[in-house]
């Protein structure tokens, strides 16, 4: 045995699997998937848009960078196809991904539809400005990424929307709001001993 092989523990396991264990029914698979994904803490953002397709916004936790290289940086956001914000983004061909700060739970709830405010009045409840592309930028967001729509793909229930980032605004507050285990969270710095 080499030195590198000694670093990895080995286990003697006896596992009995049936075909049913390998191929759960759709409801069980969905429930396990939703539970598993709830354990991943992600940052919270509001995707906003304005233009001929209307002004709209929606809270999302499925926002990620695609690439910092190439002609322009890019990111993607996944939005339910039934959301008016998805329709508006596709029509406006531009959007802003507003990465919310820890103190903006109320804004996250507002744009998630967890308040009595109707969609048309959501922007009346928050402070916002207009970016270089004419997209709504939420005041106090830790970062705001203005994007031109590059492409979109309808996958099952959601639009996967890829945007080319044309402008980034950073606030003085770098502490992003997180969501994990079905609750809002905040990041803490771990020591090397943690």
PAKOL-476345 format. One line per field, with one value per residue (C-alpha): residue number from 1; x, y, z. Coordinates in Angstrom, 1 decimal. Example, Ala and Ser with C-alpha at 12.3 -4.5 7.8 and 13.67 -1.06 7.14 Angstrom:
! residues 2
k c(1:2);
east c(12.3:13.7);
north c(-4.5:-1.1);
up c(7.8:7.1);
//
This chain:
! residues 194
k c(1:2:3:4:5:6:7:8:9:10:11:12:13:14:15:16:17:18:19:20:21:22:23:24:25:26:27:28:29:30:31:32:33:34:35:36:37:38:39:40:41:42:43:44:45:46:47:48:49:50:51:52:53:54:55:56:57:58:59:60:61:62:63:64:65:66:67:68:69:70:71:72:73:74:75:76:77:78:79:80:81:82:83:84:85:86:87:88:89:90:91:92:93:94:95:96:97:98:99:100:101:102:103:104:105:106:107:108:109:110:111:112:113:114:115:116:117:118:119:120:121:122:123:124:125:126:127:128:129:130:131:132:133:134:135:136:137:138:139:140:141:142:143:144:145:146:147:148:149:150:151:152:153:154:155:156:157:158:159:160:161:162:163:164:165:166:167:168:169:170:171:172:173:174:175:176:177:178:179:180:181:182:183:184:185:186:187:188:189:190:191:192:193:194);
east c(0.0:1.4:1.4:-1.3:-3.6:-3.3:-4.9:-8.3:-10.4:-12.1:-15.3:-16.7:-20.4:-23.1:-25.9:-28.9:-30.7:-33.8:-34.9:-37.4:-34.6:-32.8:-35.9:-38.1:-41.6:-41.9:-43.5:-40.8:-38.0:-39.5:-39.9:-36.3:-35.0:-36.9:-35.6:-32.0:-32.1:-33.5:-30.2:-28.2:-27.9:-28.1:-28.1:-31.4:-31.9:-34.8:-34.8:-36.4:-37.2:-38.8:-39.7:-42.4:-43.2:-44.0:-42.3:-42.0:-39.9:-39.6:-37.6:-35.2:-32.7:-31.6:-29.1:-25.6:-22.6:-22.0:-18.7:-16.5:-14.6:-15.5:-16.9:-18.9:-19.5:-22.7:-25.1:-28.3:-31.5:-34.3:-37.8:-41.1:-42.8:-46.0:-44.3:-45.2:-41.6:-40.4:-42.7:-41.7:-37.9:-38.3:-40.3:-38.0:-34.9:-33.1:-33.2:-31.4:-30.3:-30.4:-28.4:-30.2:-28.5:-29.1:-31.4:-33.7:-35.9:-39.0:-38.1:-37.5:-40.9:-42.6:-41.3:-42.0:-45.7:-45.7:-47.5:-50.9:-49.3:-50.4:-47.8:-48.5:-47.7:-44.5:-42.2:-44.2:-43.2:-39.4:-36.7:-35.2:-33.4:-32.9:-29.8:-27.9:-30.2:-33.3:-33.7:-34.9:-32.0:-33.1:-31.6:-29.4:-28.8:-25.4:-24.8:-26.9:-26.1:-27.8:-28.1:-29.1:-30.9:-28.6:-30.7:-33.5:-34.5:-37.8:-37.1:-40.1:-41.6:-38.9:-37.3:-33.5:-32.5:-28.9:-27.9:-24.8:-23.8:-23.4:-23.0:-22.4:-23.2:-21.8:-23.0:-20.9:-22.7:-21.1:-23.3:-25.8:-29.1:-29.1:-31.9:-31.4:-33.3:-36.5:-35.5:-33.5:-29.9:-26.7:-23.2:-20.7:-17.0:-15.5:-12.1:-9.6:-10.4:-14.1);
north c(0.0:3.4:6.4:8.1:5.1:5.1:8.6:7.3:5.2:2.0:0.6:-2.9:-2.4:-4.9:-3.2:-4.9:-2.9:-3.7:-2.2:-0.1:1.3:2.4:3.8:5.6:6.6:10.2:11.6:10.2:11.4:14.9:15.0:13.9:16.3:19.3:18.3:17.9:21.3:23.0:22.1:24.2:27.7:30.1:33.9:35.7:38.0:39.9:39.8:43.1:44.3:47.2:48.1:47.5:44.1:45.9:46.4:43.3:41.7:38.3:36.8:34.1:31.8:30.2:32.8:31.9:33.2:31.5:33.1:36.1:35.6:36.1:39.3:40.1:38.4:36.3:34.9:32.8:32.9:30.4:31.7:29.8:30.0:31.2:34.2:37.5:38.5:35.8:36.9:40.5:39.7:37.7:40.6:43.4:41.4:43.0:42.6:43.4:40.7:42.5:40.5:41.4:42.5:40.7:43.5:43.1:40.2:42.3:43.0:39.3:38.5:41.3:40.1:36.5:37.4:36.8:40.1:41.6:44.0:43.2:42.9:46.3:48.1:46.2:48.9:51.5:49.8:49.9:52.4:51.9:53.7:53.2:51.6:52.2:49.8:51.3:48.4:48.8:48.7:48.1:50.6:48.9:45.7:44.4:44.0:44.7:43.1:44.8:42.3:42.1:38.9:36.5:33.4:31.6:27.9:26.6:23.5:21.8:24.4:27.1:29.5:29.3:32.9:33.8:37.4:39.2:41.6:45.1:46.9:46.1:48.3:47.4:48.9:49.4:46.4:43.1:40.9:39.1:37.6:33.8:31.2:27.7:25.0:26.9:30.1:33.3:33.0:35.1:34.1:33.9:33.7:30.4:30.3:27.7:25.8:25.6);
up c(0.0:-0.9:1.4:-0.6:-0.3:3.5:3.7:2.7:5.0:3.8:4.9:4.7:3.8:3.0:1.2:-0.3:-3.0:-4.9:-8.2:-6.2:-4.2:-7.4:-9.1:-6.6:-7.7:-9.1:-5.9:-3.6:-6.0:-6.1:-2.3:-1.8:-4.5:-2.8:0.6:-0.7:-2.5:0.6:2.4:-0.1:1.2:-1.8:-2.1:-2.7:-5.6:-7.3:-11.0:-12.3:-15.8:-17.5:-21.1:-23.7:-22.0:-18.8:-15.4:-13.3:-10.6:-8.9:-6.1:-7.2:-5.5:-8.7:-10.0:-10.9:-12.8:-16.2:-17.2:-16.4:-19.6:-23.2:-24.8:-21.6:-18.3:-18.2:-15.6:-15.6:-13.7:-13.6:-13.4:-13.4:-16.9:-15.3:-13.7:-15.3:-14.7:-17.0:-19.7:-19.3:-19.3:-22.5:-24.2:-22.8:-23.7:-20.6:-16.8:-13.6:-11.1:-7.7:-5.1:-1.9:1.3:4.7:5.7:2.7:3.7:3.4:-0.3:-0.9:0.6:-1.4:-4.8:-3.8:-3.4:0.3:1.0:0.3:-2.2:-5.7:-8.5:-10.0:-6.7:-5.7:-7.0:-5.1:-1.9:-2.4:-3.3:-6.7:-9.5:-13.2:-14.6:-17.9:-19.7:-18.2:-15.8:-12.2:-9.7:-6.1:-3.7:-1.1:-3.1:-2.3:-6.1:-9.1:-12.5:-15.5:-18.4:-22.0:-22.7:-24.6:-24.8:-23.0:-22.8:-21.6:-19.5:-18.0:-15.7:-15.8:-18.3:-18.0:-18.9:-19.8:-19.7:-20.8:-18.0:-19.3:-15.9:-12.3:-9.3:-5.9:-2.6:0.5:2.1:0.9:3.2:1.0:2.2:2.0:2.0:3.2:5.1:4.2:6.1:5.5:6.7:6.9:6.3:9.1:8.8:9.9:11.6:10.5:13.7:12.9);
//
